[in-house]
Amino acid sequence: MSEYDRETLLRLFPEQAFQMATRTLTRISEITEDKQMYDSREKAIRDRQWALNASRSEGIAEGKIKGKIKGKIKGKIKGEIEGEIEGEIKLIRVLEEILQLPTNSENDLVGKSLEELQSIATTLQSKIRSRSL
């Protein structure tokens, strides 16, 4: 059948049995082509889904890495700022002792920003300098 088309076979073999066989072979070839198209389409869908899943997994992994890096940077910055605040509070306490001033409560100092603490320390340092002159 692969060498002749359907019409040629029907003319060459007009008998009923050959015509039925020709129709059956034609149906089988059509079903085979349909099956191949279906299989190809299904494969394309699976390939696309696999690519999407791979991209999604890659994106999630990249997001986790970026999140960890961002968290570490924020943590380091926060730690440095907290360290600076601690240092300023200690400096203020020492300066208050030198000036024999009543010390600010821990809650008052901890609630202030770094800039406010630096301003208090600068004011106390100015008072010490003015006493020295």
Secondary structure as GFF3:
##gff-version 3
##sequence-region A 1 133
A	DSSP	alpha_helix	6	12	.	.	.	ID=ss1
A	DSSP	alpha_helix	16	98	.	.	.	ID=ss2
A	DSSP	alpha_helix	106	110	.	.	.	ID=ss3
A	DSSP	alpha_helix	114	132	.	.	.	ID=ss4
###
